[in-house]
Amino acid sequence: MLVVTNDKFGRSGLERVCALSEISDVVTDREPPAELRAAIDEAGGELHVFAE
């Protein structure tokens, strides 16, 4: 499971923790950009968006 706020979308980190296919669920506060949403779907992950 990955819990991330929308301000992290599109940013790169210095280290890779795991492949996107290894993350079963992505929990965030806003819908990600279309290309990221497609990558999550293709990797078999489930997206959970909890907005205020």
C-alpha positions as CSV (number, residue, x, y, z in Angstrom):
1,M,0.0,0.0,0.0
2,L,1.2,3.5,-0.9
3,V,-0.3,6.5,0.8
4,V,0.6,9.7,-1.0
5,T,-0.7,13.3,-1.2
6,N,-1.4,14.8,-4.6
7,D,1.6,17.2,-4.4
8,K,3.9,14.2,-4.9
9,F,2.4,13.4,-8.4
10,G,4.9,13.9,-11.1
11,R,7.9,14.3,-8.8
12,S,11.0,12.0,-8.9
13,G,12.8,10.6,-5.9
14,L,16.4,9.7,-5.5
15,E,15.6,6.1,-4.6
16,R,13.3,3.5,-6.0
17,V,11.6,1.5,-3.3
18,C,9.7,-1.0,-5.4
19,A,8.0,-1.5,-8.7
20,L,4.5,-0.1,-9.2
21,S,3.3,-3.7,-9.8
22,E,4.3,-4.5,-6.2
23,I,1.9,-2.0,-4.8
24,S,-1.6,-3.4,-4.3
25,D,-3.3,-0.1,-3.3
26,V,-2.6,3.6,-3.8
27,V,-4.4,5.9,-1.4
28,T,-4.5,9.6,-2.1
29,D,-6.4,12.9,-1.6
30,R,-7.0,13.7,-5.3
31,E,-7.3,11.9,-8.7
32,P,-3.8,11.6,-10.2
33,P,-3.0,12.6,-13.8
34,A,-4.4,10.3,-16.5
35,E,-1.0,8.8,-17.3
36,L,-0.4,7.9,-13.7
37,R,-3.9,6.5,-13.3
38,A,-3.3,4.4,-16.4
39,A,0.0,3.1,-15.0
40,I,-1.7,2.1,-11.7
41,D,-4.4,0.3,-13.6
42,E,-1.9,-1.5,-15.9
43,A,0.1,-2.6,-12.8
44,G,-3.0,-4.1,-11.3
45,G,-3.2,-1.7,-8.4
46,E,-6.4,-0.3,-6.9
47,L,-6.7,3.5,-6.5
48,H,-8.5,5.0,-3.5
49,V,-9.2,8.7,-3.6
50,F,-10.4,10.4,-0.4
51,A,-11.1,14.1,-1.0
52,E,-12.4,16.6,1.5
